[in-house]
Amino acid sequence: MITVNGMKVEIVRKSIKNLHLAVYPPAGRVRVAVPLNITDENVRMAVINKLGWIKRQQARFIAQPRQSKREYVNGESHYVKGKRYRLNVIEGSGRQWVAINSRTIITMYIQKNKDAISRHRVMEQWYRQQLKETIPSLVQRWQDKIGVSVNEWQVKRMRTRWGSCNPSVRRIWLNLELAKKPIDCLEYVVVHEMVHLLEPSHNANFVSLMDRYLPKWRFYRDELNKLPVRHENWKY
């Protein structure tokens, strides 16, 4: 870790040929992946040369809309596959579950006297199930198109990424928040991570592969990054 103009910069040294600088949501964390022989001073100069671009990216992330804290009460807005629904809460004594009842209403059946944390867990489990029902067909479709095989995929909460890939074991992870986003955005993240099975880094070859398999990927990426992100005290 180094500091440039008061800004913290994470350095990750890898067996790669070129330096790769990235700015991550939600607050603009700066990370630089560099070849093993690059010094901190070399990294510092590279970051200084890109300060204008970094500041613009950080400003865009900071300006991104944030959802207010969810309380899981009647009338509250919740998003599913990019569409907004109003929450209807029905308290009882039986099974706890969630269902979409109409084009505008999502209903949570919850046991009496359950607090917001308990309601959050029920909703989160439902979101997880929505993704697990949607992802398999996307993975299968793109395995055939790209010509790769995914050994395993999982869904988890991720603080700074929409997805990640471990090419050595052919495993991809997808952010639980994608259950709230349009299907096209979810598909973009699936393709992005699967292309990493062909090209692990974000180099020119990776961009070329994305252009070949999903020509509109930049549009989907930008749409995803414009959408409101969840309320959370982000930590790294």
Secondary structure, 3 states (H helix, E strand, C coil): CEEECCEEEEEEEECCCCCEEEEECCCCEEEEEEECCCCHHHHHHHHHHCHHHHHHHHHHHHHCCECCCCCCCCCCEEEECCEEEEEEEEEECCCCEEEECCCCEEEEEEECCCCHHHHHHHHHHHHHHHHHHHHHHHHHHHHHHHCCCCCEEEEECCCCCCEEEECCCCEEEEEHHHHHCCHHHHHHHHHHHHHCCCCCCCCHHHHHHHHHHCCCHHHHHHHHHHCCECCCCCCC
